[in-house]
Amino acid sequence: MLDFSVLPPYADLLATGALWTVLITVLAGALSVVLGVLLALVTLYGPKLISLPLRGIAFLFMGTPLLLQLYLLYYGLAQLGVLLPAFWTGVMGLGVHYAVYNADIFRSAIQSVDEGQMEAARSLGFGRTAALRHFIIPQATLTALPQVGNNSIILLKDTAVLSVLGVAELVLNAQRGISATYRPFEFYFAVAVLYYLLNLAMEWALGRAARKAEAIR
């Protein structure tokens, strides 16, 4: 029989896991946006000597599982003498993985901005970099926001993969409770509910941001 009374003593453990999950999502999400914009700009405006290899690396990230990438990053860096905590390895791995997908979104969004915007900015004395920073990228960001937001929701759910590295996010903390109580269904059900609530909160925040973006436009 199900016995959800085993959960209250481990409420703090699950809450801590949820907080770590949110923190990982925020940090990795921010990294994915920054790197995504940079990758998009290099692909569009950088020399082919740089942009072509970057495209090859992007296809590599798109064509391999996230879990494999995390293993390569975690153990590969260690063999090179770079010892990163599992937490930061996970943040970096998730950030880079989703940066590749966000780069495609930002590239399309930048290309959707009317070319006259760049010409107008240049006629006012702005250089290309300044024009991109002050005019093109802000407009492209508003266009890309819904799709980048969807990627952020997927990223939130993919934080569970970091449990294999020993990062104390929601799933790993639930497994610790399971190992003490031998009640897997109750804990995994609670984790599912917490993920659902986190998704609802993120969807609400992203929807509000999208409405503000539409108002600005």
HELIX and SHEET records of a PDB file:
HELIX    1   1 PHE A    4  VAL A    6  5                                   3    
HELIX    2   2 PRO A    8  TYR A   10  5                                   3    
HELIX    3   3 ALA A   11  TYR A   45  1                                  35    
HELIX    4   4 LYS A   48  MET A   62  1                                  15    
HELIX    5   5 LEU A   66  GLN A   79  1                                  14    
HELIX    6   6 ALA A   86  SER A  112  1                                  27    
HELIX    7   7 GLU A  115  SER A  123  1                                   9    
HELIX    8   8 ARG A  128  ALA A  131  1                                   4    
HELIX    9   9 LEU A  132  ILE A  136  3                                   5    
HELIX   10  10 ILE A  137  ASP A  158  1                                  22    
HELIX   11  11 THR A  159  LEU A  165  5                                   7    
HELIX   12  12 LEU A  170  THR A  181  1                                  12    
HELIX   13  13 PRO A  184  ILE A  216  1                                  33    
END                                                                             
